[in-house]
Every structure is written in structure tokens, then in C-alpha cells.
């Protein structure tokens, strides 16, 4: 009798755990897909990897905020209204859409 109760309790606990994990994964998938769609839409209007800081500023204007270099190699971030640009030394390594 005790074994049957323990098995039933274990099965219910496992079911609750599986449902909790499953619902969290579904929300994460939705957020990831939404983020990819936004990123792909704005990819053509952002600086490309390999551009220089001078070229980015000449093309896109003065950023709204320039963050100082951090780490080694130095990584710098410039923020524009719709995107952020990451530089290693003086070269673009990545640009990302900002959540609007």
C-alpha cells in the first residue's frame, strides 16, 4: 500500500515538473522567434561586421550614446535609436536591433 502511494506521488510530481518545464520552453521559443524576426527585418539597416568606427559614424551619424571600452581586447558599444553596435578596437564585430 505504501509503495503504491509513493509511486502515485512520484508520478504526480514528475507530471507537474514536466508540465512546468514544457510551458517555460514554449514561452522561450516564442520570444526567440519574435527576436529573430525583429533582427532579420533590421539587418539591412545596421552596420556590417568589419566596418570602422569612422565609417559607421559617417554613415549613421553620431550615436546617441558611446560606452567606454571594456576588457581585453577592448569592446566598445555605441547606441543608436534602433540598434547597438559593438566594436573590437576600431572594428565592428556585431550590431543588434534594440527592443522598441
Secondary structure as the mmCIF struct_conf table of DSSP 4:
data_model
#
loop_
_struct_conf.conf_type_id
_struct_conf.id
_struct_conf.beg_label_comp_id
_struct_conf.beg_label_asym_id
_struct_conf.beg_label_seq_id
_struct_conf.end_label_comp_id
_struct_conf.end_label_asym_id
_struct_conf.end_label_seq_id
HELX_RH_AL_P HELX_RH_AL_P1 UNK A 2 UNK A 42
HELX_RH_3T_P HELX_RH_3T_P1 UNK A 43 UNK A 45
BEND BEND1 UNK A 46 UNK A 46
HELX_LH_PP_P HELX_LH_PP_P1 UNK A 47 UNK A 48
TURN_TY1_P TURN_TY1_P1 UNK A 49 UNK A 50
STRN STRN1 UNK A 52 UNK A 52
HELX_RH_AL_P HELX_RH_AL_P2 UNK A 53 UNK A 60
BEND BEND2 UNK A 62 UNK A 62
BEND BEND3 UNK A 64 UNK A 64
STRN STRN2 UNK A 65 UNK A 70
TURN_TY1_P TURN_TY1_P2 UNK A 71 UNK A 74
STRN STRN3 UNK A 75 UNK A 79
BEND BEND4 UNK A 81 UNK A 82
STRN STRN4 UNK A 83 UNK A 88
TURN_TY1_P TURN_TY1_P3 UNK A 89 UNK A 90
STRN STRN5 UNK A 91 UNK A 97
HELX_LH_PP_P HELX_LH_PP_P2 UNK A 98 UNK A 99
#
